């Protein structure tokens, strides 16, 4: 979170004010005040999505009543039935892991009382997640078939009993989401997804690195997730956007798998050389020499630059947090890919007309809820700039300043209430898709924290 110095001004640098792209002093002060307020609001929203045991979700067409369990993380606390808002009242493995990695950062940066509370949330998440890996799907069927419980016109959305019963072992770990009460999601959804366990391992590793306790439950979950990641390294699966026709090799999945194995070596005794070599080999195939960008999937569906780039590549580098080398912020190919994404969305989105840097969507072909700009992708660009500013002595001020410009773009698209949805309309800037997306709030807190760390590292004087 942003902290104030004795002059009451959040940390930044005087030199930033001389940069051609920087705000003047008043504008910069306004930006910093907004970042501080939005970061606190976002942290409150994150906490509201964790262990939301006071909420009840009734899915009448499926005869379901879901009350979140302690340790669950809702993708959104707002209930929708696809009329028009989507139903995100689920515990997504991917989203929850990203959110809880942010919670570990909040705990480390808080005073004693708040640290105890955030740490308790993380420990509850670990216990809940460990139980998810131990579900007996066959026993769950003893209470009746989910298909027969559903109304006839909705049964097409429900899994067959045989598929449901087969969810054991690695198939269970490859599930993308669960009901927040700790039961298996009975609805059809794109699977398998292999990034969730890797991201959950990264969350646990982040917790340990920041001084968290290596409890027996955490170590059991960590070993289970790292073992799974090693076994499924570089294998095709469904990607982070969960497109059903893209069971293939995804840059995002491979990068976070690589990061989990590399970061986990300190805590986990296992041979990872073969798995990491396979991941590096697959990741190299994602580079397109002719277009000078990373392709989000391999094999590529198209050859043109606009058709193969995807902001998931930025999220991969951010979530992996590799210290150096390929697929880190030191990789020049990452910045070529970011530049291509900026060019694409500056041209395609009317809301970006006249902006110094654009709000970023997912991909050229994206039409989910209109295919607008996403908070998490635009904030990922800001976060990568702040992270790079801590590592590049010659260009650090430029990268830091560019991070601030991305944050101004986010501010322009954020209502005065501070509420962050999943995306905003590409033409009007109105919020669309899921409301109160917990991932969006986590992305903001991460960007704010990285900005503060970069400011301290670079010797900011105001």
LUMGU-166519 format. One line per 3 residues: their letters; for each residue z negated, x, y of C-alpha. Coordinates in Angstrom, 1 decimal, decimal comma, m for minus. Example, Ala and Ser with C-alpha at 12.3 -4.5 7.8 and 13.67 -1.06 7.14 Angstrom:
% LUMGU-166519
AS> m7,8 12,3 m4,5 ~ m7,1 13,7 m1,1
//
This chain:
% LUMGU-166519
XXX> 0,0 0,0 0,0 ~ 0,5 1,1 3,6 ~ m2,6 2,7 5,2
XXX> m3,2 3,2 8,9 ~ m4,3 6,5 10,6 ~ m6,9 6,8 13,3
XXX> m4,4 5,7 15,9 ~ m3,7 2,5 14,1 ~ m0,1 3,3 13,4
XXX> 1,3 3,6 9,9 ~ 2,6 7,0 8,9 ~ 6,1 8,1 9,8
XXX> 7,7 11,0 11,6 ~ 8,6 11,7 15,2 ~ 11,8 13,3 14,1
XXX> 12,9 10,0 12,5 ~ 13,1 8,6 16,0 ~ 15,8 11,2 16,9
XXX> 18,0 10,3 13,9 ~ 21,2 8,4 14,8 ~ 20,3 5,6 12,5
XXX> 16,6 5,3 13,3 ~ 14,9 2,6 15,2 ~ 13,4 3,3 18,6
XXX> 9,7 3,5 18,7 ~ 9,1 m0,3 19,3 ~ 11,5 m1,3 16,5
XXX> 10,0 1,2 14,1 ~ 6,5 0,0 14,9 ~ 7,6 m3,6 14,2
XXX> 9,2 m2,5 10,9 ~ 6,0 m0,8 9,8 ~ 3,8 m3,8 10,7
XXX> 6,1 m6,0 8,7 ~ 6,1 m3,6 5,7 ~ 2,3 m3,6 5,7
XXX> 2,0 m7,3 5,9 ~ 4,7 m8,0 3,3 ~ 3,2 m5,4 0,9
XXX> m0,2 m7,2 1,1 ~ 1,4 m10,6 0,6 ~ 3,5 m9,3 m2,3
XXX> 0,4 m7,9 m4,0 ~ m1,3 m11,3 m3,7 ~ 1,8 m13,0 m5,3
XXX> 1,8 m10,4 m8,1 ~ m1,8 m11,2 m8,9 ~ m1,2 m14,9 m8,8
XXX> 1,4 m14,5 m11,7 ~ m1,1 m12,6 m13,9 ~ m3,4 m14,6 m16,2
XXX> m2,4 m17,8 m14,5 ~ m4,6 m19,8 m16,9 ~ m5,0 m22,7 m14,3
XXX> m1,3 m23,6 m14,6 ~ 0,2 m26,0 m17,1 ~ 3,9 m26,2 m18,0
XXX> 5,1 m29,3 m19,8 ~ 8,6 m29,1 m21,3 ~ 8,8 m32,8 m22,4
XXX> 12,3 m32,5 m24,0 ~ 10,9 m29,9 m26,4 ~ 7,4 m31,4 m26,9
XXX> 5,9 m28,3 m25,4 ~ 2,7 m27,9 m23,3 ~ 2,2 m24,3 m22,2
XXX> m0,9 m22,9 m20,6 ~ m0,7 m19,2 m19,8 ~ m3,1 m16,9 m21,7
XXX> m5,1 m14,1 m20,1 ~ m3,0 m11,0 m19,7 ~ 0,3 m12,9 m19,5
XXX> 2,6 m12,3 m16,5 ~ 4,8 m15,1 m15,3 ~ 8,3 m14,2 m14,2
XXX> 7,8 m17,0 m11,6 ~ 4,9 m19,3 m11,0 ~ 7,3 m22,0 m9,7
XXX> 8,3 m24,4 m12,4 ~ 12,0 m25,4 m12,6 ~ 14,2 m27,3 m15,0
XXX> 17,6 m26,0 m14,0 ~ 17,9 m28,8 m11,6 ~ 18,7 m26,6 m9,7
XXX> 16,0 m24,0 m10,0 ~ 15,9 m22,1 m13,3 ~ 13,0 m22,2 m15,7
XXX> 11,3 m18,8 m15,5 ~ 7,9 m19,9 m16,7 ~ 8,0 m17,2 m19,4
XXX> 6,4 m13,8 m20,0 ~ 9,5 m11,6 m20,0 ~ 8,8 m8,2 m21,6
XXX> 11,0 m6,4 m19,1 ~ 9,7 m8,1 m16,0 ~ 6,1 m7,9 m17,0
XXX> 6,3 m4,2 m17,8 ~ 7,9 m3,5 m14,4 ~ 5,2 m5,6 m12,7
XXX> 2,3 m4,0 m14,5 ~ 3,6 m0,5 m13,7 ~ 3,2 m1,6 m10,1
XXX> m0,3 m2,9 m10,9 ~ m1,2 0,5 m12,2 ~ m0,1 1,9 m8,8
XXX> m2,1 m0,7 m7,0 ~ m5,2 0,2 m9,0 ~ m4,8 3,9 m8,2
XXX> m4,4 3,3 m4,5 ~ m7,3 0,8 m4,1 ~ m10,9 1,1 m3,3
XXX> m13,5 0,9 m6,1 ~ m13,8 m2,9 m6,1 ~ m10,1 m3,6 m6,0
XXX> m9,4 m0,9 m8,5 ~ m11,7 m2,5 m11,0 ~ m9,9 m5,8 m10,6
XXX> m6,4 m4,4 m10,9 ~ m7,5 m2,3 m13,9 ~ m8,9 m5,3 m15,6
XXX> m5,5 m7,1 m15,2 ~ m3,8 m4,1 m16,8 ~ m6,2 m4,1 m19,7
XXX> m5,7 m7,8 m20,2 ~ m2,0 m7,3 m20,2 ~ m2,3 m4,6 m22,9
XXX> m4,3 m6,9 m25,2 ~ m1,9 m9,8 m24,7 ~ 1,1 m7,6 m25,3
XXX> m0,4 m6,1 m28,5 ~ m0,9 m9,6 m29,8 ~ 2,7 m10,4 m29,1
XXX> 3,8 m7,6 m31,5 ~ 1,6 m9,1 m34,2 ~ 2,8 m12,7 m34,2
XXX> 3,5 m14,3 m37,6 ~ 6,5 m16,5 m37,0 ~ 6,4 m18,1 m40,4
XXX> 2,9 m19,3 m39,8 ~ 4,0 m20,8 m36,5 ~ 6,5 m22,9 m38,4
XXX> 3,8 m24,5 m40,5 ~ 3,0 m26,8 m37,6 ~ 6,5 m28,2 m37,7
XXX> 10,1 m27,2 m36,9 ~ 10,8 m26,6 m33,2 ~ 14,1 m28,3 m33,7
XXX> 12,7 m31,5 m35,1 ~ 10,1 m31,6 m32,3 ~ 12,9 m31,5 m29,6
XXX> 14,7 m34,6 m28,5 ~ 18,1 m34,9 m30,3 ~ 20,2 m34,2 m27,2
XXX> 18,2 m30,9 m26,5 ~ 18,3 m29,5 m30,1 ~ 21,4 m27,5 m29,3
XXX> 19,2 m25,3 m27,1 ~ 16,6 m24,6 m29,9 ~ 16,9 m21,8 m32,5
XXX> 17,4 m22,6 m36,2 ~ 14,3 m22,4 m38,3 ~ 15,7 m19,4 m40,3
XXX> 16,2 m17,4 m37,1 ~ 12,7 m18,3 m36,0 ~ 11,2 m17,3 m39,3
XXX> 13,0 m13,9 m39,3 ~ 11,3 m12,8 m36,1 ~ 9,1 m10,1 m37,7
XXX> 8,8 m6,3 m37,3 ~ 11,5 m4,8 m35,1 ~ 13,2 m8,2 m34,6
XXX> 10,0 m9,5 m33,0 ~ 9,8 m6,4 m30,8 ~ 13,4 m6,9 m29,7
XXX> 12,6 m10,3 m28,3 ~ 13,2 m10,5 m24,5 ~ 10,6 m13,1 m23,6
XXX> 7,7 m15,2 m24,9 ~ 5,9 m18,3 m23,8 ~ 3,0 m17,2 m21,6
XXX> 0,5 m18,8 m24,0 ~ 1,4 m16,0 m26,5 ~ 3,8 m18,0 m28,7
XXX> 7,4 m17,3 m29,5 ~ 10,1 m18,8 m27,3 ~ 11,9 m21,4 m29,4
XXX> 14,9 m21,6 m27,1 ~ 18,1 m19,7 m27,7 ~ 18,3 m16,6 m25,6
XXX> 20,4 m13,4 m25,6 ~ 19,0 m10,8 m28,0 ~ 18,2 m8,3 m29,2
XXX> 17,0 m6,4 m26,1 ~ 15,7 m2,9 m26,5 ~ 14,7 m2,0 m23,0
XXX> 11,5 m4,1 m23,0 ~ 9,4 m1,8 m25,3 ~ 10,6 1,3 m23,5
XXX> 9,6 m0,2 m20,1 ~ 6,2 m1,4 m21,5 ~ 5,6 2,2 m22,8
XXX> 6,5 3,5 m19,3 ~ 3,9 1,1 m17,8 ~ 1,2 2,3 m20,2
XXX> 2,2 5,9 m19,5 ~ 2,0 5,3 m15,8 ~ m1,4 3,8 m16,2
XXX> m2,6 6,8 m18,1 ~ m1,1 9,3 m15,6 ~ m2,9 7,5 m12,7
XXX> m6,2 7,9 m14,4 ~ m6,4 4,8 m16,6 ~ m8,4 4,7 m19,8
XXX> m6,7 5,5 m23,1 ~ m8,2 2,6 m24,9 ~ m7,5 2,0 m28,6
XXX> m5,5 m1,1 m27,8 ~ m3,4 0,7 m25,2 ~ m2,7 3,7 m27,6
XXX> m1,8 1,3 m30,4 ~ 0,6 m0,6 m28,1 ~ 2,1 2,7 m26,7
XXX> 2,7 4,1 m30,2 ~ 4,3 0,9 m31,4 ~ 6,6 0,8 m28,4
XXX> 7,6 4,5 m28,5 ~ 8,2 4,3 m32,3 ~ 10,4 1,3 m31,7
XXX> 12,3 3,0 m28,8 ~ 12,9 6,1 m31,0 ~ 14,3 4,0 m33,8
XXX> 16,6 2,0 m31,6 ~ 17,6 4,8 m29,2 ~ 21,2 4,6 m28,1
XXX> 21,9 1,5 m30,2 ~ 23,9 m1,4 m28,7 ~ 22,0 m4,4 m27,5
XXX> 21,9 m7,0 m24,7 ~ 21,5 m5,5 m21,3 ~ 19,1 m6,1 m18,4
XXX> 21,1 m9,0 m17,0 ~ 21,1 m10,7 m20,4 ~ 24,8 m11,5 m20,6
XXX> 25,4 m13,0 m24,1 ~ 28,8 m11,3 m24,5 ~ 27,6 m7,8 m23,7
XXX> 25,9 m6,6 m26,9 ~ 26,9 m3,1 m26,3 ~ 25,7 0,2 m24,8
XXX> 24,0 m0,2 m21,4 ~ 23,3 2,5 m19,0 ~ 20,0 0,9 m17,9
XXX> 18,7 0,6 m21,5 ~ 19,6 4,1 m22,4 ~ 18,0 5,7 m19,3
XXX> 14,7 3,9 m19,6 ~ 14,6 4,7 m23,4 ~ 15,2 8,4 m22,6
XXX> 12,5 8,3 m20,0 ~ 10,0 6,6 m22,3 ~ 10,5 9,3 m25,0
XXX> 10,4 12,2 m22,5 ~ 7,4 10,9 m20,5 ~ 5,6 10,0 m23,7
XXX> 5,7 13,4 m25,4 ~ 2,3 14,3 m24,0 ~ 0,6 11,3 m25,6
XXX> 2,7 10,8 m28,7 ~ 3,2 13,1 m31,7 ~ 6,7 12,4 m33,0
XXX> 10,1 14,2 m33,3 ~ 12,3 12,9 m30,5 ~ 15,0 15,6 m30,3
XXX> 17,6 13,7 m32,2 ~ 16,9 10,4 m30,3 ~ 17,0 12,1 m26,9
XXX> 20,2 14,0 m27,8 ~ 21,9 10,7 m28,9 ~ 20,8 9,1 m25,7
XXX> 22,1 11,9 m23,5 ~ 25,4 11,8 m25,4 ~ 25,8 8,0 m24,9
XXX> 24,8 8,3 m21,2 ~ 27,5 10,9 m20,6 ~ 30,1 8,4 m21,8
XXX> 29,0 6,1 m19,0 ~ 30,3 8,6 m16,4 ~ 33,9 7,7 m15,2
XXX> 35,5 10,9 m13,9 ~ 38,5 9,1 m12,6 ~ 36,4 6,6 m10,5
XXX> 33,5 9,0 m9,8 ~ 30,8 6,5 m10,7 ~ 28,5 5,5 m13,6
XXX> 29,7 2,6 m15,5 ~ 27,0 0,0 m16,4 ~ 28,3 m0,6 m19,9
XXX> 30,2 1,4 m22,5 ~ 32,9 0,9 m23,7 ~ 34,1 m0,3 m20,3
XXX> 35,6 m3,8 m20,0 ~ 37,8 m2,6 m17,1 ~ 39,0 0,6 m15,4
XXX> 38,8 m0,2 m11,7 ~ 35,7 1,2 m9,9 ~ 34,6 m2,2 m8,5
XXX> 34,7 m3,7 m12,0 ~ 32,6 m1,1 m13,7 ~ 29,8 m0,5 m11,2
XXX> 26,6 m2,5 m11,3 ~ 23,3 m2,2 m9,5 ~ 21,5 m2,0 m12,8
XXX> 22,3 1,7 m12,7 ~ 20,1 2,1 m9,6 ~ 17,3 0,2 m11,3
XXX> 17,6 2,5 m14,3 ~ 17,1 5,6 m12,3 ~ 14,2 4,0 m10,4
XXX> 12,4 2,7 m13,4 ~ 12,9 5,9 m15,5 ~ 11,6 8,2 m12,7
XXX> 13,0 11,3 m14,4 ~ 11,8 14,4 m12,6 ~ 15,2 16,1 m12,3
XXX> 18,6 16,5 m13,8 ~ 21,1 13,8 m14,9 ~ 19,9 10,2 m14,2
XXX> 17,3 11,3 m11,7 ~ 17,4 11,1 m7,9 ~ 18,7 14,6 m8,0
XXX> 21,8 13,6 m9,8 ~ 24,7 13,5 m7,3 ~ 26,5 11,1 m9,5
XXX> 23,8 8,5 m8,9 ~ 24,5 8,7 m5,1 ~ 28,2 8,4 m5,7
XXX> 27,5 5,2 m7,6 ~ 25,2 3,9 m4,8 ~ 27,9 4,6 m2,2
XXX> 30,4 2,7 m4,3 ~ 28,0 m0,2 m4,6 ~ 27,4 m0,2 m0,8
XXX> 31,1 m0,3 m0,2 ~ 31,6 m3,1 m2,6 ~ 28,9 m5,4 m1,3
XXX> 29,6 m4,6 2,4 ~ 33,1 m5,9 1,8 ~ 32,3 m8,8 m0,5
XXX> 29,3 m10,4 1,1 ~ 29,7 m12,1 4,5 ~ 25,9 m11,6 5,1
XXX> 26,6 m7,9 5,4 ~ 29,0 m8,0 8,3 ~ 27,8 m5,6 11,0
XXX> 24,9 m4,2 8,9 ~ 24,2 m0,4 8,8 ~ 23,6 m0,8 5,1
XXX> 24,3 m3,8 3,0 ~ 22,2 m6,1 0,9 ~ 23,2 m5,3 m2,7
XXX> 24,1 m7,8 m5,4 ~ 24,4 m7,0 m9,1 ~ 28,1 m6,6 m9,8
XXX> 31,6 m7,7 m8,5 ~ 32,0 m10,3 m11,3 ~ 28,4 m11,8 m11,0
XXX> 28,4 m15,5 m10,3 ~ 24,9 m16,4 m11,5 ~ 23,7 m18,9 m8,9
XXX> 26,6 m17,8 m6,7 ~ 26,2 m14,1 m7,3 ~ 24,3 m13,3 m4,2
XXX> 22,3 m10,4 m3,0 ~ 19,1 m9,5 m5,0 ~ 15,9 m8,3 m3,5
XXX> 15,2 m6,0 m6,4 ~ 18,6 m4,2 m6,2 ~ 18,4 m3,7 m2,4
XXX> 14,8 m2,6 m2,6 ~ 15,8 m0,2 m5,4 ~ 18,2 1,5 m3,0
XXX> 15,4 1,9 m0,5 ~ 13,0 3,3 m3,1 ~ 15,5 5,8 m4,4
XXX> 16,1 7,1 m0,8 ~ 12,3 7,5 m0,3 ~ 11,9 9,3 m3,6
XXX> 14,8 11,6 m2,9 ~ 13,4 12,4 0,6 ~ 10,4 13,9 m1,2
XXX> 12,6 16,3 m3,2 ~ 15,3 17,5 m0,8 ~ 14,1 19,8 2,0
XXX> 17,4 19,9 3,8 ~ 18,2 16,2 3,7 ~ 14,8 14,6 3,5
XXX> 14,7 13,1 7,0 ~ 18,2 11,5 6,5 ~ 17,1 10,0 3,1
XXX> 13,8 8,8 4,5 ~ 15,6 7,2 7,5 ~ 18,2 5,5 5,2
XXX> 15,3 4,1 3,2 ~ 14,0 2,4 6,3 ~ 17,5 1,0 7,1
XXX> 17,5 m0,7 3,7 ~ 14,1 m2,0 4,4 ~ 15,3 m3,5 7,6
XXX> 18,1 m5,3 5,7 ~ 15,5 m6,7 3,3 ~ 13,4 m7,8 6,3
XXX> 16,4 m9,6 7,8 ~ 16,8 m11,6 4,6 ~ 13,1 m12,4 4,2
XXX> 11,7 m15,7 5,7 ~ 8,7 m15,6 8,0 ~ 6,6 m16,9 5,1
XXX> 7,2 m13,7 3,2 ~ 8,3 m15,6 0,1 ~ 10,8 m13,6 m2,1
XXX> 13,2 m15,4 m4,4 ~ 15,4 m13,9 m7,0 ~ 18,5 m13,7 m4,7
XXX> 19,9 m14,9 m1,4 ~ 23,3 m16,6 m0,9 ~ 26,1 m14,1 m0,2
XXX> 27,4 m16,2 2,7 ~ 24,4 m17,9 4,3 ~ 21,5 m15,7 3,4
XXX> 19,5 m18,7 2,1 ~ 17,3 m18,1 m0,8 ~ 18,6 m19,1 m4,2
XXX> 17,9 m19,0 m7,9 ~ 14,3 m18,5 m9,0 ~ 11,6 m19,0 m6,3
XXX> 8,7 m16,6 m6,0 ~ 10,1 m14,0 m8,4 ~ 7,3 m11,7 m9,4
XXX> 9,8 m8,9 m10,0 ~ 10,9 m9,1 m6,4 ~ 7,3 m8,8 m5,2
XXX> 6,7 m5,8 m7,5 ~ 9,9 m4,2 m6,2 ~ 8,7 m4,5 m2,6
XXX> 5,2 m3,0 m3,3 ~ 6,9 m0,1 m5,1 ~ 9,2 0,5 m2,1
XXX> 6,3 0,4 0,3 ~ 4,2 2,8 m1,9 ~ 7,1 5,2 m2,1
XXX> 7,6 5,1 1,6 ~ 3,9 5,9 2,2 ~ 4,0 8,8 m0,3
XXX> 7,2 10,2 1,3 ~ 5,6 9,9 4,7 ~ 2,6 11,9 3,6
XXX> 4,7 14,5 1,8 ~ 6,9 15,0 4,8 ~ 4,1 15,4 7,3
XXX> 4,7 12,2 9,2 ~ 2,7 12,2 12,5 ~ 2,9 8,4 13,2
//
